[in-house]
Amino acid sequence: MKMNLRKGDLVEIIAGDDRGRQGKILAVDAKKGRIMVEGISMVKRHERPHGSTKPGGIIDKPAYIDRSNAMLVCPKCSRRSRATWERRGDKRVRICKSCGGELSS
């Protein structure tokens, strides 16, 4: 499945309960077309303690959401926009469709 979103990108949620909120991508599942965004779509999980470092109890964790519910936020123009791929020299880079600036890969 084709995916223009990468781990570490800043995205804005465009659908669902968290619409309008922004967060950084923590994980990407390209096969299922889903992303996990920091602080978005939080679910409660009951976990056992794992040693002295991880206590047990009810823990809030971010859940995966569909990639179609999030849009990339360009770091240069600070607007949500689509991304496209372009060849610059000998490497492929992602380009913001709004301002034409290069996105970090």
HELIX and SHEET records of a PDB file:
HELIX    1   1 ARG A   67  ASN A   69  5                                   3    
SHEET    1   A 6 TYR A  64  ASP A  66  0                                        
SHEET    2   A 6 ARG A  34  VAL A  37 -1                                        
SHEET    3   A 6 GLN A  22  ASP A  29 -1                                        
SHEET    4   A 6 LEU A  10  ILE A  13 -1                                        
SHEET    5   A 6 ALA A  70  VAL A  73 -1                                        
SHEET    6   A 6 ARG A  80  SER A  81 -1                                        
SHEET    1   B 2 MET A  42  GLU A  47  0                                        
SHEET    2   B 2 GLY A  57  PRO A  62 -1                                        
SHEET    1   C 3 ALA A  83  ARG A  88  0                                        
SHEET    2   C 3 LYS A  91  CYS A  96 -1                                        
SHEET    3   C 3 GLU A 102  LEU A 103 -1                                        
END                                                                             
